[in-house]
């Protein structure tokens, strides 16, 4: 019989591509992970992993088993949710990972709603970028993530996750006050050849900006990098370059030294995700509902 914990180990290795990284995610030693994988290979009677440079990759049998693993683990999540619902589990702790802007505008108000409507539910919030938060959900470090669509993100039909769209928002161009483009309408193509300020590579917003520039026919030159949009705006105000910033991230930021221009095209699409099957858990149902309801109140049409 195949043990569930070994299936979790297989999925962690498939997600992280190395035994060492999977061990960190699972809070195990690399030796323990290797032992679990060896035992799983003995149980199924086939080799599941091959060396691939410094990492590993699944064999054909490994890929088959991973597909079944996703279904088995999702069914276990549903079973736990149904048992919790049966026992009227209306008290407990849930952990949410979210990027900073969404914490302020979405998660914190949702936590306030839950404090009034579901006082038995305690919410712990962790600041994490979208690409990190989804990994934290899959690894079991958190129960839910508020994340951003980006290149390389799990697809909407990924069998490991259940995703709920929350909102989308446009990016605005941030220009130094004395910039030559500050007095007229701006397109992304107008920004070719400019010095750029923006998030680090790997940040989902970096991907959105880079893709919008690619569609406009150029590659942006990022001379200054920060994942804090207040710092990005401050650098633009100092004349260090131009930037594109999600509209809601500009709320509450000092814009006295910059000009904000709308631009067509790039959007930040925000969603919440939980492990597939867990969306039925009685502790998560109120949280997901509060996030959805709070998202409907956000005004994403007007620039700051």
C-alpha positions as CSV (number, residue, x, y, z in Angstrom):
1,X,0.0,0.0,0.0
2,X,1.3,3.5,-0.9
3,X,1.7,5.8,2.1
4,X,0.2,9.3,1.8
5,X,3.2,11.0,3.4
6,X,5.4,9.5,0.6
7,X,3.1,11.0,-2.0
8,X,3.4,14.4,-0.3
9,X,7.2,14.0,-0.5
10,X,7.0,13.1,-4.2
11,X,4.9,16.2,-4.9
12,X,7.3,18.5,-2.9
13,X,10.2,17.2,-4.9
14,X,8.3,17.7,-8.2
15,X,7.5,21.3,-7.2
16,X,10.9,22.2,-5.9
17,X,13.0,20.2,-8.3
18,X,15.7,19.3,-5.7
19,X,15.7,17.0,-2.7
20,X,17.3,19.7,-0.6
21,X,14.6,22.3,-1.4
22,X,11.8,19.8,-0.8
23,X,13.4,18.8,2.5
24,X,13.3,22.5,3.6
25,X,9.7,22.8,2.6
26,X,8.7,19.6,4.4
27,X,10.8,20.4,7.5
28,X,12.8,17.1,7.0
29,X,16.4,16.3,6.3
30,X,17.5,15.6,2.8
31,X,18.3,12.1,3.9
32,X,14.8,11.6,5.2
33,X,13.3,12.8,1.9
34,X,15.6,10.4,0.0
35,X,14.5,7.5,2.2
36,X,10.8,8.4,1.6
37,X,11.4,8.4,-2.1
38,X,13.3,5.2,-2.1
39,X,10.5,3.5,-0.1
40,X,7.9,4.9,-2.6
41,X,9.8,3.5,-5.5
42,X,9.9,0.1,-3.8
43,X,6.1,0.3,-3.2
44,X,5.3,1.0,-6.8
45,X,8.1,-1.1,-8.3
46,X,9.4,1.6,-10.6
47,X,12.0,4.3,-10.7
48,X,10.3,7.7,-10.1
49,X,13.1,10.2,-10.4
50,X,16.2,10.8,-12.6
51,X,19.1,13.1,-12.1
52,X,18.9,16.4,-14.1
53,X,22.0,18.4,-13.6
54,X,22.0,19.5,-10.0
55,X,18.3,18.7,-9.6
56,X,15.9,15.8,-10.4
57,X,13.1,15.2,-12.8
58,X,10.2,12.8,-12.8
59,X,10.3,9.7,-14.9
60,X,7.3,8.8,-17.0
61,X,6.0,6.6,-14.2
62,X,6.7,9.4,-11.8
63,X,4.6,11.8,-13.8
64,X,1.7,9.2,-13.9
65,X,1.9,8.8,-10.1
66,X,2.1,12.6,-9.6
67,X,-1.2,13.0,-11.4
68,X,-2.9,10.5,-9.1
69,X,-1.1,12.1,-6.1
70,X,-2.8,15.5,-6.8
71,X,-6.2,13.8,-6.9
72,X,-5.5,11.8,-3.7
73,X,-4.3,14.8,-1.8
74,X,-7.2,16.9,-3.0
75,X,-9.7,14.2,-1.9
76,X,-8.0,14.1,1.6
77,X,-8.4,17.9,1.9
78,X,-12.1,17.4,1.1
79,X,-12.4,14.7,3.7
80,X,-10.8,16.9,6.3
81,X,-13.1,19.7,5.4
82,X,-16.2,17.5,5.6
83,X,-15.2,16.1,9.0
84,X,-14.5,19.6,10.3
85,X,-17.9,20.7,9.0
86,X,-19.6,17.8,10.6
87,X,-18.1,18.7,14.0
88,X,-19.1,22.3,13.5
89,X,-15.5,23.5,13.4
90,X,-16.2,27.2,13.8
91,X,-13.1,28.0,15.9
92,X,-9.5,27.8,15.0
93,X,-6.6,29.4,13.2
94,X,-6.1,30.0,9.5
95,X,-2.9,31.3,7.9
96,X,-2.9,33.7,4.9
97,X,0.0,34.7,2.8
98,X,-0.4,37.9,0.7
99,X,1.6,40.6,-1.0
100,X,1.8,43.9,0.9
101,X,-0.6,46.0,-1.1
102,X,-3.4,43.4,-0.8
103,X,-2.7,43.1,2.9
104,X,-3.6,46.7,3.4
105,X,-6.4,47.0,1.0
106,X,-8.0,43.6,1.1
107,X,-6.8,41.1,3.7
108,X,-6.8,43.5,6.7
109,X,-10.4,44.7,6.1
110,X,-11.4,41.0,5.6
111,X,-9.8,40.2,9.0
112,X,-11.8,43.0,10.5
113,X,-15.0,41.6,9.1
114,X,-14.2,38.1,10.5
115,X,-13.5,39.5,13.9
116,X,-17.1,40.7,14.1
117,X,-18.9,37.9,12.2
118,X,-16.7,34.8,13.2
119,X,-14.9,35.7,16.5
120,X,-13.8,32.1,16.9
121,X,-11.6,32.3,13.8
122,X,-8.1,33.6,14.3
123,X,-6.3,34.8,11.1
124,X,-2.5,34.9,10.9
125,X,-1.2,37.0,8.0
126,X,2.2,36.6,6.4
127,X,3.7,39.1,3.9
128,X,4.8,37.2,0.8
129,X,5.0,37.9,-2.9
130,X,2.6,36.0,-5.2
131,X,5.1,33.5,-6.4
132,X,6.2,32.7,-2.8
133,X,2.7,32.5,-1.4
134,X,1.5,29.9,-3.8
135,X,4.4,27.7,-2.9
136,X,3.6,28.2,0.8
137,X,0.1,26.9,0.2
138,X,1.3,23.9,-1.7
139,X,3.8,23.1,1.0
140,X,1.2,23.4,3.7
141,X,2.9,26.4,5.4
142,X,-0.3,28.5,5.0
143,X,-3.9,27.7,4.3
144,X,-4.6,30.4,1.7
145,X,-2.7,32.8,-0.5
146,X,-3.6,36.1,-2.1
147,X,-1.5,36.1,-5.2
148,X,-0.9,37.8,-8.6
149,X,-1.1,36.2,-12.0
150,X,2.4,35.9,-13.5
151,X,4.3,34.0,-16.1
152,X,5.0,30.6,-14.6
153,X,2.1,30.7,-12.1
154,X,0.1,27.5,-11.7
155,X,-2.6,27.4,-14.4
156,X,-6.3,27.9,-13.5
157,X,-6.9,24.2,-14.1
158,X,-4.0,23.1,-11.9
159,X,-5.3,20.1,-10.0
160,X,-3.4,21.0,-6.8
161,X,-5.1,24.4,-6.2
162,X,-8.6,25.9,-6.1
163,X,-8.5,29.6,-7.3
164,X,-11.0,32.3,-6.8
165,X,-10.6,35.6,-8.8
166,X,-10.7,38.7,-6.6
167,X,-10.0,41.8,-8.7
168,X,-7.8,43.2,-11.5
169,X,-6.3,46.7,-11.7
170,X,-4.4,48.6,-14.3
171,X,-0.8,49.9,-14.1
172,X,-0.2,53.6,-14.2
173,X,3.0,55.2,-15.5
174,X,5.0,57.2,-12.9
175,X,7.1,60.0,-14.4
176,X,9.4,62.6,-12.8
177,X,7.6,65.9,-12.6
178,X,9.8,67.5,-15.2
179,X,9.8,64.6,-17.7
180,X,9.3,65.3,-21.4
181,X,6.3,63.0,-21.4
182,X,4.6,64.4,-18.3
183,X,2.4,66.8,-20.3
184,X,0.7,64.4,-22.6
185,X,-0.9,61.0,-22.9
186,X,1.5,58.1,-22.7
187,X,1.7,54.6,-24.3
188,X,4.0,51.8,-23.3
189,X,5.9,52.2,-26.5
190,X,6.7,55.9,-25.6
191,X,8.8,54.5,-22.7
192,X,11.3,52.6,-24.9
193,X,14.8,53.8,-24.2
194,X,14.0,55.2,-20.8
195,X,15.8,54.2,-17.6
196,X,13.4,52.1,-15.5
197,X,12.7,51.6,-11.8
198,X,10.8,48.5,-10.8
199,X,10.4,45.3,-8.8
200,X,13.1,42.6,-8.8
201,X,13.0,39.8,-11.3
202,X,10.8,37.1,-9.9
203,X,8.3,39.6,-8.5
204,X,5.0,39.0,-10.5
205,X,4.7,42.7,-11.2
206,X,8.2,42.6,-12.8
207,X,6.8,40.0,-15.2
208,X,3.7,42.0,-16.1
209,X,5.8,45.1,-16.8
210,X,8.4,43.2,-18.9
211,X,5.7,41.5,-20.9
212,X,3.9,44.8,-21.6
213,X,7.2,46.2,-22.9
214,X,7.9,43.2,-25.0
215,X,4.5,43.6,-26.6
216,X,5.4,47.2,-27.3
217,X,8.6,46.1,-29.0
218,X,11.4,46.7,-26.5
219,X,13.0,45.3,-23.4
220,X,13.0,47.7,-20.4
221,X,16.4,48.6,-18.8
222,X,15.9,48.3,-15.0
223,X,18.6,50.5,-13.4
224,X,16.9,50.6,-10.0
225,X,15.1,47.7,-8.2
226,X,12.8,47.7,-5.2
227,X,9.7,45.6,-4.3
228,X,8.4,48.5,-2.3
229,X,6.4,50.8,-4.6
230,X,6.8,53.7,-2.2
231,X,10.6,53.5,-2.9
232,X,9.9,53.2,-6.6
233,X,7.8,56.4,-6.6
234,X,10.4,58.2,-4.5
235,X,13.2,57.3,-7.0
236,X,11.0,58.5,-9.9
237,X,10.4,61.8,-8.0
238,X,14.2,62.1,-7.7
239,X,14.5,61.8,-11.5
240,X,16.1,58.4,-11.4
241,X,13.8,57.0,-14.1
242,X,10.3,56.0,-15.0
243,X,8.1,53.2,-13.6
244,X,4.8,51.4,-14.0
245,X,3.0,50.8,-10.8
246,X,-0.3,49.0,-10.0
247,X,-3.0,51.7,-9.4
248,X,-4.0,50.5,-6.0
249,X,-0.4,50.4,-4.9
250,X,-0.2,54.2,-5.3
251,X,-2.9,54.8,-2.7
252,X,-1.4,56.6,0.3
253,X,1.9,57.2,-1.4
254,X,3.5,60.7,-1.6
255,X,3.0,61.6,-5.3
256,X,4.0,65.3,-5.0
257,X,7.2,64.8,-7.0
258,X,5.8,62.8,-9.9
259,X,3.2,62.8,-12.7
260,X,0.8,59.9,-13.0
261,X,-0.4,58.9,-16.5
262,X,-2.8,56.2,-17.4
263,X,-1.6,53.6,-19.9
264,X,-3.5,50.9,-21.8
265,X,-2.5,47.3,-21.5
266,X,-0.9,45.9,-18.4
267,X,-3.0,44.7,-15.5
268,X,-2.4,43.1,-12.2
269,X,-4.9,40.2,-11.8
270,X,-5.3,39.1,-8.2
271,X,-6.8,35.9,-6.9
272,X,-6.9,33.8,-3.8
273,X,-5.9,30.1,-3.8
274,X,-6.2,27.2,-1.4
275,X,-5.3,23.5,-1.8
276,X,-7.9,21.8,-3.9
277,X,-10.6,20.4,-1.6
278,X,-9.8,22.8,1.3
279,X,-12.3,25.4,-0.1
280,X,-15.0,23.4,1.7
281,X,-13.3,23.7,5.1
282,X,-15.6,25.6,7.6
283,X,-12.7,27.8,8.7
284,X,-11.8,28.8,5.2
285,X,-15.4,29.4,3.8
286,X,-15.9,32.6,5.9
287,X,-12.4,33.8,5.0
288,X,-12.8,33.3,1.3
289,X,-16.3,35.0,1.4
290,X,-14.9,38.0,3.3
291,X,-12.1,38.4,0.8
292,X,-14.5,38.2,-2.1
293,X,-16.9,40.7,-0.5
294,X,-14.0,43.1,0.3
295,X,-12.7,42.9,-3.2
296,X,-16.0,44.1,-4.6
297,X,-15.7,47.4,-2.7
298,X,-12.3,48.3,-4.2
299,X,-12.4,51.3,-6.5
300,X,-9.9,50.5,-9.3
301,X,-11.1,53.0,-11.8
302,X,-9.8,56.3,-10.5
303,X,-6.1,57.2,-10.3
304,X,-4.8,58.6,-7.0
